Structures are given as C-alpha cells and as structure tokens.
Amino acid sequence: MKLGDLSPAPGSRRTAKRKGKGPGTGNGKTAGRGHKGQRSRSGGMRGSRRGFEGGQMPLHRRLPKIGFSNAKFRTTFQVVNVGEIQKAGLEGDVGPAELAKAGLVRKATDTIKILGDGDLSATLNVRAHAFSKSARAKIEQAGGSAQGVEG
C-alpha cells in the first residue's frame, strides 16, 4: 500500500453545499437563510453584544444601582487552627514563614488569622496578623505568647 492509495472511509466525507449558486441548486437566492431578519444578514450569525435581549431593556439596566458593598475593601484571612499547628509539630517561634513551610497557609505573605479549634500543649511564640480570643487564650494557657505582625 502506498500513500496515494489511501482514501477516506465510504460515507465519511460529504461534498460541501455550495450556497447561493442559482435556483437549480435548491440553495440559491437566500442561500438557506430565509427572508430578512438579523440571522439573514452578514455578521448576524455571530450573535450580538453580551447582555443583549433583542431590543428589550436588558436586565443589568432594569435593576436599580443602589447601595454599597464592602467586598472591594474586605480583608481576607488564611485561617489556621491551633490544633493544626499542634499536628504539624511546630515548636518555638512560629510565624508566617514557618506556617507556609508546614503547608498550613498558601503563602507567607498572606494575612493569617489563628483560630482556637483543637488542643495545644506545646509552648509556642506565635506571630500572626490576627487571633481569635479562644486561640489567644489557648496559646497563653500553654505557656506561649501571641504577637501581632505588621502589614
């Protein structure tokens, strides 16, 4: 068998319909697009702009634009429980870099909040951006300290 002997499987390839080539083809004149309207025009098949509702007032313009959202200014924290710090086996000074290295937070540059879920027996000096009251109490009860981080 040679490269020139290859041919597609029977019925797998169809000849393209040649639109608009006269009335004898069955696809002349309007070329299967019907009469008038957006989809009959050139560029009409690409649709229209986002949110377009066929001339009706779009939803994003019908709804009132009032109020204020704090979402833009919200502080998001990476949360770590004291129980997770205990499980990770961290000792001594524990800061953002140590938490990131242990895989408890994504990045050392993230804002971190320590929460009080779980038990803590190790004496730790924890540095984080924020602490819950229960986390601070558990760290201090175990003989450690909870210090804030600037930034």
N, C-alpha and C positions, 0 to 999 in steps of 0.2 A: 504494500500500500504506500502510495506517495501522497505528499501534501496536496497535490492538485486533485486527488481522487476523493478528498473529504467533502461531504455535503451535509447540510443540516437534516435532522430527522424529518420525515414527511409530516406536514401539517404544523410544524413548529414556527415557520416563517410565513407571514402574510404580506401581500403587497399593500403598500400604503394607499389609502383612499386619496385621490387627487381632487381636492375640493375646488369648486368654482371653475370647472373646466367645461361649462356648457350644459344645456338641458339634457342631452343624451346620457350623461353620466349618472343622473339621479341626484347629483350633488352640485348642481350649477346654481346660478343666481345668488341665493342667500347662503350657499355653502353649508347647509345644515344648522344655521344659526337662527332661523326664524326671521320674523319681521320686527324691526325696531327694538328699542329697549337697551338697557345697559350691556347685557351679555352679547348683543349683536354687534356692538361697536369694537373698534380696535382698542385694546387695553382694558376692555370690560371684564375679561376673564380673570384679571389679576386681583379682582375684588376692589375694595375701597379702603379708606383710611381706618385705622383702629378705632373702634367705638362707634362707627357709622351705623345708623339704624334705618337706612332707606329714606332719609329726609325727616323722620320723626326726631323730635328733640332728644338727643342722646341722654342716657341715664346719668352720666357724670355731670351733665349740665342741668338736669332736672333736680338733683339733690341739693339741699342747702349747704353752703360752705360756712359753717359757724363753729365756734368752739376753739379750744386749744388742746393740743396733745403734747405731752411731755416726752414722748418716745424719742425725739431727736436729742434730748438732753439727758436721758436716763443713764445712770451708771450701772453697768452690768458687771457682776462679780463671778469669778470662778470660785465655786464653793468647795470647801474641804472640811470633812468632819474630823473631830479629834480621834474617833475610833479608827479612821483610815490612816492617820498619822501613826497611831499605835501599831496597826497591822504592818505598815511599811517599815517599821523598825528604826525610825529616825531617832537620833539622840543629840543632846547638846543644843547648839544653836540651829534653829530651823527657820529658814527664810524662803522667799520666793524661788531662789535658785535651787535649793535642796528639794522643795516640793515639786518643781518641774523635773528635776533629775530622777525623782522617785516615780514620776508619771502621774502624780495626783492633780496637776494642773497642766494645761497645754503649753503655755509659755511663761517664763519667769517675769516677763514684762506685763502680764495681765494683772488686773486688780483682783485681789484674793480676799475672800471672807472665810473665816474659820467658824464653823458651826459646832454645836455641842452634842451631836449624836454619837453614841458609843462611849466606851470607858477609856480612861487614860491613867496609866500607872507610872510612866517614865517622867523624869524631871526634864522639862524642855523649856528653852527660851524661844518662844515663837514670835516671829516678825511677820505681820500681815497688814493689809490695808484696813481691815475691819474685823471685829469679833462680835459674836452674839454674847449675851450676858451669861448664858449657860456654859459656853465654850471658855470664856474668860475665867469663870468660877472653877471649872474642872482643871484647867491648866494651873491655876494658882493653888488649888487644893492638892495637886500632885507635887507641889513644891517648885513649880516653874514660874515663868513670867510671860505676859502677853504684851508685846510692844507694837506700836503702830509704825507703818512705813510711809514716808512722804512720797507723793507722786501719784 
